[in-house]
Amino acid sequence: MSSEVTFPLDQEKVYYSTDFLTLDTPEGEVTLKLGAWLNEDPVRIHRMVVREKVLHVDEFEVLSPLVSKLRRADPDYYKRYMGLQLVIDYPGYSTGIKAKIPFENDPVGFYRWYRKLKHEDKVYLSIPNQIILFQKVAMMDRKVLLKKDLDMVR
């Protein structure tokens, strides 16, 4: 029997950055403070909190720093997670704005920026959001749509 103390996940507990947590890793079980896990494997911790909902954390002490670490640790995962909440540089605005604003208020302009000016790498649009955008643009100015996008809404 191992003398090392482990701290298995307690789904009833709200975790803070100073709480210990033991997780399985390719090297075996590892025990770290949650704050250290944020640096060690932010994507895994984020998935446990947001997708799997098995790890409950303090929003201000853990979740806010975690989202910030995600941006640097895995920009593509961060972009997919943020979706239309991602802040983008968009023509006509002096500072960055959430992609959701031009997506909803200026669909044709947003489509041109996203597709025709090749900014697909700047924001992640899920398939449902792509269809919503293409349908709005089709109703407002059908000739703006690329053929492949027009085919998608037919």
TAPE-V960338 format. One record per helix or strand of 3 or more residues. SS is the DSSP state (H for helix, E for strand). FROM is the first residue (numbers start at 1). LEN is the number of residues. If there is no record, write none. Layout:
SS_FROM_LEN / SS_FROM_LEN
This chain:
E_20_6 / E_28_6 / H_34_7 / H_42_10 / H_59_15 / H_75_11 / H_99_7 / H_107_10 / H_127_18 / H_147_7
